[in-house]
Amino acid sequence: MAEVRVKELVKVYGRQLAVRGIDLDIPDGAFVVLVGPSGCGKSTTLRMIAGLETISHGDLLIGGKRANDLPSRDRGVAMVFQTYALYPHLTVRDNLAFSLKLAKVDPADIERRIDSAIAALELQPYLDRRPSELSGGQRQRVAMGRAIVREPDVFLFDEPLSNLDAKLRNQMRVEIKKLQHRLGVTTIYVTHDQIEAMTLADIIVVMKDGEIAQKGTPLELFENPDSVFVASFIGTPQMNFFDGVIERDGDTFFFVGADMRIPLDEGRFQGGLQPGQPVVGGLRPEDIIPEGHGMQPSDGISVTAEITLTELLGNESLLFARRGETEFVARMQQPRMVADGERMTFHIAGARLHLFDAETELSLRAAR
């Protein structure tokens, strides 16, 4: 196991700046997920850590040792790829053993490591099969086993579940999390799926345009996003956004927008809220509560809107609603059938309102 640190890490392709001087400390044994849209630099960062891409500028330290110029095999890392990268002509057992034999590991040690991986991933029934005889989930477990047998200091995962169907993705997420807990190996995991990020990570690093937009625990990013971008990327469905302005009546500030007037607790936001200041208000779907389907907020703010679409998810429904020119999504607990065009009353949890500067799109909360 090892701590991983990157300092001012940069990657340049010709004239294109793919990674823009990021700094990141990954504690020993942590599960860190790099998440962001395609082209944000997350996979490039992972590949620089793996030694599959050269570092244009900055430093990479693994276990306190500078690794910029070390070949991949000497960095103490093992990578699991999106495409499994198994040898099609070899059995599962031979796939697990291949890299160890190449490294001239003692045969007795090879057997010990393989037995350990087999037990951890429940691969015993498949040892004599070839990859073509395995399902996608089974192939991914073999790919993980091949990483485990190397007994690395750091696991690297590059979108390993993107080729699996939804059910298998859910199963494999659980297996990966259990495995990491059991082995305690420092893990860096890349995905564009924020559900994977929220369910797997100890620490999430949200990337945008080659830079770190925000890092923190899943709950920190969900409750206190630093920007509209992070707020829109973390949470399913994404936060509702409303253009508005700040108004003041006596000693009380208000968010006014989308036919709503929501009183603000000035202590939640940075000093200096100005009347007439353009802002973006954000409310998560669970903070817009259909009447009769949740505890009514104490602030007494209610709106009426027309339902345009309902997504029934079993234990809950998502209600897509329109109020004038404003559209939003609300979450309904204990769902009932809701017809398109039905008008419903929604209670607004105004105390949960997020505020962002309209120009910079950065959060206005007090503690940042």
C-alpha positions in Angstrom: 0.0 0.0 0.0 1.2 3.5 -0.7 0.2 7.2 -0.6 0.0 8.8 -4.0 0.8 12.5 -4.5 0.7 14.6 -7.7 2.1 18.1 -7.8 1.4 20.6 -10.6 0.8 17.6 -12.9 0.6 18.7 -16.6 0.0 16.8 -19.8 0.4 18.5 -23.2 -0.4 16.9 -26.6 1.2 19.2 -29.2 -0.5 22.5 -28.5 -3.4 21.0 -26.5 -3.3 21.2 -22.7 -5.1 18.1 -21.5 -4.2 18.3 -17.8 -3.6 21.7 -16.3 -1.3 21.5 -13.3 -3.4 19.6 -10.8 -2.4 18.9 -7.2 -3.8 15.9 -5.4 -2.9 13.9 -2.3 -4.3 10.4 -2.1 -3.9 8.9 1.4 -2.7 5.3 1.9 -5.6 2.9 1.6 -8.1 5.5 0.3 -10.6 4.8 -2.5 -10.5 7.9 -4.7 -12.7 8.4 -7.8 -11.9 10.8 -10.6 -15.2 11.8 -12.2 -16.1 14.2 -15.0 -17.4 14.5 -18.5 -15.5 13.0 -21.5 -12.4 15.0 -22.3 -11.9 16.4 -18.8 -8.5 14.8 -18.3 -9.4 12.1 -15.8 -8.2 9.1 -17.9 -5.1 11.0 -18.9 -4.3 11.6 -15.3 -4.7 8.0 -14.5 -2.5 6.9 -17.4 0.2 9.3 -16.2 0.1 7.6 -12.8 0.2 4.2 -14.4 3.2 5.1 -16.6 1.3 4.7 -19.8 1.6 8.4 -20.6 4.6 10.6 -20.1 4.4 13.5 -17.6 4.9 16.9 -19.4 5.5 18.8 -16.1 5.1 18.2 -12.4 5.9 15.4 -10.0 4.3 12.0 -9.3 5.2 10.4 -5.9 4.1 6.9 -5.0 5.0 5.8 -1.5 7.1 9.0 -1.2 9.3 8.0 -4.1 9.4 10.1 -7.3 8.0 8.0 -10.1 8.0 10.3 -13.1 10.7 8.3 -14.9 10.1 4.8 -13.5 8.8 2.2 -16.0 5.3 1.1 -15.3 6.3 -2.3 -14.0 8.4 -0.6 -11.3 5.8 1.7 -9.9 3.9 -0.8 -7.8 0.7 -0.2 -9.6 -1.8 -2.6 -11.3 -4.4 -1.4 -13.8 -7.8 -2.8 -14.7 -8.9 -1.6 -18.1 -12.4 -1.0 -19.6 -11.8 -3.7 -22.3 -10.6 -6.4 -19.8 -7.4 -7.0 -21.9 -7.3 -10.8 -21.3 -5.4 -13.2 -23.5 -8.1 -15.0 -25.5 -6.1 -18.2 -26.0 -5.3 -18.7 -22.3 -7.4 -20.1 -19.6 -8.4 -18.1 -16.6 -5.7 -19.7 -14.5 -3.1 -19.0 -17.2 -4.3 -15.4 -17.6 -3.8 -14.9 -13.8 -0.3 -16.4 -13.9 1.0 -14.9 -17.1 2.5 -11.6 -15.8 4.0 -13.5 -12.7 5.7 -16.1 -14.9 7.0 -13.3 -17.1 8.5 -11.6 -14.0 10.1 -15.0 -13.0 8.2 -15.1 -9.7 8.8 -18.3 -7.7 6.2 -21.0 -8.8 5.1 -21.6 -5.2 4.5 -17.8 -4.8 2.6 -17.8 -8.0 0.2 -20.5 -6.7 -0.2 -18.7 -3.4 -1.2 -15.4 -5.2 -3.5 -17.2 -7.6 -5.2 -19.1 -4.8 -5.7 -15.8 -2.9 -7.2 -14.1 -6.0 -9.5 -17.0 -6.7 -10.8 -17.0 -3.2 -11.3 -13.2 -3.2 -13.2 -13.2 -6.5 -14.9 -16.6 -6.4 -13.3 -17.7 -9.7 -12.9 -21.4 -8.9 -15.6 -22.6 -11.3 -14.0 -20.8 -14.3 -10.3 -21.6 -14.0 -10.2 -23.9 -17.0 -12.3 -21.7 -19.2 -11.1 -19.2 -21.8 -12.3 -15.6 -22.0 -14.8 -16.3 -24.8 -16.6 -18.8 -22.5 -17.1 -16.1 -19.8 -19.8 -13.4 -19.3 -18.8 -9.8 -19.2 -18.9 -9.7 -15.4 -16.8 -12.9 -15.1 -14.2 -11.4 -17.5 -14.0 -8.3 -15.4 -13.5 -10.4 -12.3 -10.6 -12.2 -14.1 -9.1 -8.8 -15.0 -9.4 -7.7 -11.4 -7.8 -11.0 -10.4 -4.9 -10.4 -12.7 -4.3 -7.1 -10.9 -4.6 -8.7 -7.5 -2.0 -11.3 -8.1 0.6 -8.6 -8.7 0.1 -7.5 -5.1 0.4 -3.9 -6.0 0.7 -0.8 -3.8 -2.0 0.9 -5.9 -5.0 -0.3 -7.9 -5.9 1.8 -11.0 -9.3 1.3 -12.6 -10.1 3.0 -15.9 -13.9 2.9 -16.4 -14.0 -0.9 -15.7 -17.8 -1.2 -15.7 -18.8 0.8 -18.8 -19.2 -2.3 -21.0 -21.5 -4.1 -18.6 -25.3 -3.9 -18.4 -27.0 -2.1 -15.6 -27.6 -5.2 -13.4 -24.0 -6.3 -13.7 -22.7 -2.8 -13.0 -24.5 -2.8 -9.8 -23.2 -6.2 -8.8 -19.6 -5.3 -9.8 -19.7 -2.0 -7.9 -20.5 -4.0 -4.7 -17.7 -6.5 -5.4 -15.1 -3.8 -6.1 -16.0 -2.0 -2.9 -15.9 -5.1 -0.8 -12.6 -6.2 -2.4 -11.0 -2.8 -1.7 -12.2 -2.8 1.9 -10.8 -6.3 2.4 -7.4 -5.7 0.8 -7.0 -2.1 2.0 -5.1 -1.1 -1.2 -4.9 2.5 -2.3 -7.3 2.7 -5.3 -7.8 5.3 -8.0 -10.9 4.8 -10.1 -11.9 6.7 -13.2 -15.5 7.0 -14.3 -18.0 9.4 -16.0 -20.8 7.9 -14.0 -21.5 9.9 -10.9 -23.5 7.1 -9.3 -20.4 4.9 -9.4 -18.5 7.9 -7.9 -21.0 8.4 -5.1 -21.3 4.7 -4.1 -17.6 3.7 -4.3 -15.5 6.7 -3.2 -14.0 7.8 0.0 -12.9 10.9 -1.9 -14.4 12.2 -5.1 -12.3 14.4 -7.4 -14.5 16.2 -10.0 -12.6 17.3 -13.0 -13.4 19.8 -15.7 -11.3 21.0 -18.7 -8.1 19.4 -17.3 -8.5 20.9 -13.8 -9.9 19.9 -10.5 -13.3 21.6 -10.0 -13.8 20.2 -6.5 -12.7 17.3 -4.2 -14.2 16.0 -1.1 -16.3 13.2 0.4 -19.4 12.2 -1.5 -21.6 13.9 1.1 -19.5 17.1 1.0 -19.9 17.4 -2.7 -23.6 16.6 -2.6 -24.4 19.0 0.2 -21.9 21.8 -0.6 -21.0 22.0 -4.3 -18.6 24.7 -5.1 -20.1 25.6 -8.4 -23.0 25.1 -10.8 -20.9 22.6 -12.7 -20.3 20.4 -9.6 -23.9 20.8 -8.5 -25.2 19.7 -11.9 -22.8 16.7 -12.0 -23.3 15.3 -8.6 -26.8 14.0 -7.8 -29.4 12.1 -9.8 -31.4 13.6 -11.2 -29.4 16.8 -11.2 -30.2 19.9 -9.2 -32.8 22.3 -10.5 -31.5 25.7 -11.4 -33.5 29.0 -11.4 -32.3 32.4 -12.6 -33.1 35.1 -10.1 -31.9 38.2 -8.2 -31.3 39.1 -4.5 -33.9 41.4 -2.9 -33.9 42.9 0.5 -36.9 43.8 2.7 -35.8 45.3 6.0 -33.2 43.0 7.5 -34.1 40.0 5.4 -32.7 39.0 2.0 -34.7 37.1 -0.5 -34.1 35.0 -3.6 -36.6 36.1 -6.2 -37.0 34.1 -9.4 -39.2 31.6 -11.2 -42.2 33.1 -9.4 -40.7 32.3 -6.0 -39.7 34.6 -3.2 -37.5 32.6 -0.8 -36.2 34.2 2.4 -32.4 33.7 2.9 -30.5 33.0 6.1 -27.6 35.4 5.5 -25.4 33.4 7.8 -25.4 30.5 5.2 -23.9 32.8 2.6 -20.8 34.9 2.2 -21.2 38.4 3.5 -22.1 41.0 1.0 -25.3 39.8 -0.6 -26.4 42.8 -2.6 -29.9 43.8 -3.6 -30.3 43.4 -7.4 -27.4 40.9 -7.5 -28.0 38.3 -10.3 -27.8 34.8 -9.0 -28.7 31.2 -9.8 -30.7 29.4 -7.2 -30.4 25.6 -6.9 -32.8 23.1 -5.4 -32.5 19.3 -5.5 -35.6 17.3 -6.5 -36.0 16.0 -3.0 -36.3 19.7 -1.7 -39.4 20.3 -3.9 -42.0 18.2 -2.1 -45.3 17.2 -3.7 -48.2 18.0 -1.3 -49.0 15.0 0.8 -45.8 13.2 -0.1 -43.3 14.2 2.6 -42.9 16.5 5.5 -43.9 20.0 4.7 -41.1 22.5 5.2 -41.6 25.0 8.0 -41.0 28.1 5.8 -44.4 27.7 4.1 -43.3 28.4 0.6 -45.6 26.7 -2.0 -46.0 26.8 -5.7 -48.5 25.2 -8.1 -47.3 23.6 -11.4 -48.4 21.4 -14.2 -47.1 17.9 -14.6 -45.5 17.2 -18.0 -44.0 13.8 -17.4 -43.7 11.1 -14.7 -41.0 8.6 -14.3 -42.1 5.8 -11.9 -39.1 4.1 -10.3 -40.9 1.7 -8.0 -40.4 3.1 -4.5 -40.5 6.7 -5.8 -41.5 8.8 -8.8 -39.8 11.7 -10.5 -42.3 14.4 -11.5 -41.3 16.8 -14.3 -43.3 20.0 -13.9 -43.8 23.3 -15.6 -44.7 26.6 -13.9 -45.0 29.4 -16.6 -41.6 29.3 -18.4 -39.9 27.4 -15.6 -39.4 23.7 -15.6 -38.2 21.6 -12.6 -38.0 18.0 -11.4 -39.5 16.9 -8.0 -39.1 13.6 -6.2 -42.3 11.9 -4.9 -42.0 9.3 -2.1 -44.8 6.7 -1.9 -45.7 7.4 -5.5 -49.2 7.3 -7.0 -50.3 7.6 -10.6 -50.0 11.2 -11.8 -51.5 12.2 -15.2 -49.8 14.5 -17.6 -51.4 17.9 -17.3 -52.4 17.4 -13.7 -51.8 20.5 -11.5 -50.1 19.9 -8.2 -49.0 21.9 -5.3 -45.3 21.7 -4.3 -43.7 22.8 -1.0 -40.3 24.4 -1.3 -37.6 23.6 1.3 -36.2 27.1 1.1 -33.6 26.5 3.8 -32.0 24.0 1.4 -31.6 26.6 -1.4 -28.1 26.8 -3.0 -27.0 30.2 -4.3 -24.4 30.7 -7.1 -23.1 33.9 -8.6 -24.7 34.3 -12.0 -21.5 35.4 -13.7 -18.8 33.2 -12.1 -21.3 30.3 -11.3 -19.4 29.8 -8.0 -21.2 29.1 -4.8 -22.1 32.0 -2.5 -22.2 29.9 0.7 -20.3 31.2 3.7 -17.8 28.3 4.2 -16.0 27.4 1.0 
